[in-house]
Amino acid sequence: MAVDLSNTLIVAISATALFDLNESETYREQLIEEDPLTATQRFREYMQQHENDPLEIGAGFPLIQAILNLNNCARDNHQDGYQNNAPLVEVVIISKSCPETGIRVLNAIRKRGLCITRSAFISGGEVADYIADFKVDLFLTTNREDAQSVADAKICACAILDATPVNTFKLDTEQLRIAFDGDAVLFDDSGELLYKQKGLKAFHDREAKMTDLPIEKGPYADLLIKLSLLQDRLPRTEDSQPIQIALVTARNAPADLRAIKTLREWGVSVDMAFFLGGLEKTSVLKTFAPHIFFDDSIQHIEAARNYVPTALVPYHSTSKLYKHTWTPRTRRSG
């Protein structure tokens, strides 16, 4: 019987974002340089020999662990986490590896005790072709080309995860914490574009005039709305909140009011909102300690990447902001 996942938050993640596959990826590239004709078969043999070897966690592992723990929270508190046999959240592995080499990843998932039951190993195929098939709300990958193709297709929220794990062992997975930038992430890119083209005064002048007019949705708006709905389905007290959501934006007065009013129009109330103006975001992010920070800015990603897991939100390739795209330590495969 088909399961209705319309109320389930579905996160897809590449194997290289979930686990540290740097050693095997480096070896694969070495084989390609030595002999492209035999590289694929030799790499499969290598992976088969090591399919039971443990894998170290990747940058996205604590996030996925915290996301999956929401199901446990709902079940333990007798909430409606499972409606019509559908979980509150679900994680899917979508990898460009072939099924044979994917065995090592599947073994690592089981050894780590992750409740991940769906996966796709597509042997170098186009990831975007399959994202919609799994009804994904968020796709995380270390591969820039895959993220860009998903962004251009406007299938779901997607980001390029910095592949380097950052203090992941210190992150508390009992509470899911996510930080979002505002313009070009939660909101559309019109404000960001105006700022880059005409400067801060022009941006502030426009925002002051449009305080009561909601900002158009950005690529992460629907994801935020779905997260907010999940919050309503989970037990919350002053001392215990399964999900914490923060808006961390360079906006400040007079552009702050419009952002809050827009979220209210969407039916969303974030737990924290930081309007930093010209201040660096890193200090606030270090204090908040999110499992992931989504931003479209090269500058803010660079500053924060050594302290918190970061994910670059790509611009649509037709956007005038596209030239500002930057990829943090991406990999060829996923």
Secondary structure, DSSP 4 states (H G I P E B T S, - for coil): -----TTSEEEEE-HHHHB--HHHHHHHHHHHHH-HHHHHHHHHHHHHHTTTS---B-TTHHHHHHHHHHHHHHHHTT-TTSBTTB-SEEEEEEESS-TTTTHHHHHHHHHTT----EEEE-TT--THHHHGGGT-SEEEES-HHHHHHHHHHT-SEEEEE-SS--SGGG--TTSEEEEE-TBTTTB-SHHHHHHHHH-HHHHHHHHHHTTTSPPPB-TTHHHHHHHHHHHHHS---SS--SEEEEEEES--TTSHHHHHHHHHHTT---SEEEE-TTS-SHHHHHHH--SEEEES-HHHHHHHTTTS-EEE-PPPTTSTTGGG---SS--S--
